[in-house]
Amino acid sequence: MKNNPFPYSDDHKRYHTWNYYLRHTYHSKVFKVPLDAGMTCPNRDGTCGYGGCTYCTAAGSGEFAGQRSDDLMSQFLAGKKHMKAKWNGMAMPYFQAFTNTYAPLPVIKQMLTPFMGMDEIPAICIATRSDCLEADKIAYLHQCAQTKDIWIELGLQSVHDETARVIHRGHTFDQFYDCIQRLSKTKLHICVHLINGLPTEDEAKMIESVQVLSTLPIHAIKIHMLHIMKNTEMARQYEQNSFPLLSLDEYVNIVIQQLEILPPEIIIQRLSGDGAQCDLIAPRWSANKKVVLNTIDKEMIRRNTWQGRRYTASL
């Protein structure tokens, strides 16, 4: 775009959007179809804890995934049909709900094999945790990546172990770092999730999480605001002793600072979250995704800034 100093943009965006990456990689609109593979989580079944992360819903962050009672291919075809009504493009299976490598390897192979054989699918996304990617699973996924792009999405939320204990994440940053190093030796694409506004975290801690990630061999990042959702442990904590949540302006300011210190090559898969609005307690402003993204865009233009503006390799 004229007067836009950012190279990875076909429009007014000043960061490396997921849509830009997909269109320039596959020369088509590509949309994710969220799936529920019937998994659980080691932080729920007692392996490393019970109840899951304090912010996580009973659906395991898969509110928009297919029906667990349906087989995966039925979920995919139904989701693809629904998406096709809105967009003309290619469909990408997204194993979203819970932890999708938390199963024996034969189960994971059974889960992926039908989709690996579909030429019209450009890539597959798998949401998981860094403590659920043993060597045999990474080796298999690397083998899959020889013929189809495989994205591994790791829920980190924060690099700070103190925060991890508060939100009951169930694994340490060292475990995450080790997993990143092992994944980086493969053809797998790595996306990391962060949440801004977690309890005990100030602006400096949120920015530090991105500073750390900017030094790691990852390909993409997801950032969104903390959602207080009904029937979660965090909702109970919030109702008993409400803690401060970021305003829209505070969130936008932090996100822009985070973008400024990221390498421009890192793909920004999202800067806002999608929680079921009927279950969202706070902050209510986060429910309007378009307003959040437009505010970020306008403020970046006003500041004349862009992703990577303050990035240095020495961070």
Beta strands, then each sheet from edge to edge (+ up, - down):
strand 1: 30-35
strand 2: 90-95
strand 3: 123-128
strand 4: 149-157
strand 5: 189-196
strand 6: 220-225
strand 7: 228-229
strand 8: 267-270
strand 9: 280-282
sheet 1: 1+ 2+ 3+ 4+ 5+ 6+ 8+
sheet 2: 7+ 9-
end
